[in-house]
Amino acid sequence: IGIKTTITKERKLWMYRNTRIHIDKVKNLGTFLELETSVGKDELFATKEYEYLIDSLSLNRFPKITKSYSDLLPE
């Protein structure tokens, strides 16, 4: 299939209980934060943990980006 694009990034990783917190510094794009909460057997607990982090870090004031880094790169 070939290579569409190459992304160069530096990632810092933290853990809070069942949530991985990624801070990515992406070349030509900027800095991004991603929360990845493991659901496991208790979806309600995972949702509460995720919402707690969103609120505690005041992340609601920033737009959510649902695209991949490669999709965000200028043509």
C-alpha positions as CSV (number, residue, x, y, z in Angstrom):
1,I,0.0,0.0,0.0
2,G,2.9,2.4,0.7
3,I,3.5,5.2,3.2
4,K,1.0,8.1,3.1
5,T,2.8,10.3,5.6
6,T,5.3,10.2,8.5
7,I,4.5,11.8,11.8
8,T,7.3,12.9,14.1
9,K,6.3,13.4,17.7
10,E,7.6,13.4,21.2
11,R,5.3,11.8,23.8
12,K,5.1,12.1,27.5
13,L,3.0,9.6,29.3
14,W,1.3,9.8,32.7
15,M,-1.1,7.5,34.4
16,Y,-4.0,8.4,36.7
17,R,-5.7,5.2,38.0
18,N,-7.2,3.6,34.8
19,T,-6.4,6.6,32.5
20,R,-3.4,7.1,30.3
21,I,-2.6,10.8,29.8
22,H,-0.6,11.4,26.7
23,I,1.0,14.8,25.9
24,D,2.3,14.8,22.3
25,K,4.5,17.4,20.8
26,V,3.9,16.9,17.0
27,K,6.3,18.4,14.5
28,N,4.5,21.1,12.3
29,L,1.3,20.7,14.3
30,G,1.9,21.7,18.0
31,T,1.1,20.1,21.3
32,F,-1.8,17.8,22.0
33,L,-3.3,16.1,25.1
34,E,-5.1,12.7,24.9
35,L,-6.9,10.9,27.6
36,E,-7.3,7.1,27.2
37,T,-9.5,5.6,30.0
38,S,-9.7,1.8,30.2
39,V,-13.3,0.7,30.6
40,G,-12.8,-2.8,32.0
41,K,-15.8,-4.3,33.6
42,D,-17.3,-1.0,35.0
43,E,-18.2,1.4,32.3
44,L,-19.8,3.9,34.8
45,F,-16.7,4.1,36.9
46,A,-14.6,4.7,33.8
47,T,-16.9,7.4,32.6
48,K,-16.8,9.1,36.0
49,E,-13.0,9.0,36.0
50,Y,-12.8,10.4,32.5
51,E,-15.2,13.2,33.3
52,Y,-13.3,13.9,36.6
53,L,-10.1,14.4,34.6
54,I,-11.8,16.6,32.0
55,D,-13.2,18.8,34.7
56,S,-10.0,18.8,36.9
57,L,-7.8,19.8,34.0
58,S,-10.3,22.3,32.6
59,L,-10.3,20.6,29.3
60,N,-13.8,21.6,28.3
61,R,-12.5,25.0,27.2
62,F,-10.5,23.5,24.4
63,P,-12.0,22.0,21.2
64,K,-12.0,18.3,20.8
65,I,-10.1,17.0,17.8
66,T,-11.3,13.7,16.4
67,K,-8.9,13.6,13.4
68,S,-5.5,11.8,13.2
69,Y,-2.3,13.8,13.2
70,S,-1.8,12.9,9.5
71,D,-5.3,14.3,8.7
72,L,-4.4,17.6,10.4
73,L,-1.2,18.2,8.4
74,P,-1.5,20.8,5.6
75,E,-1.6,19.4,2.1
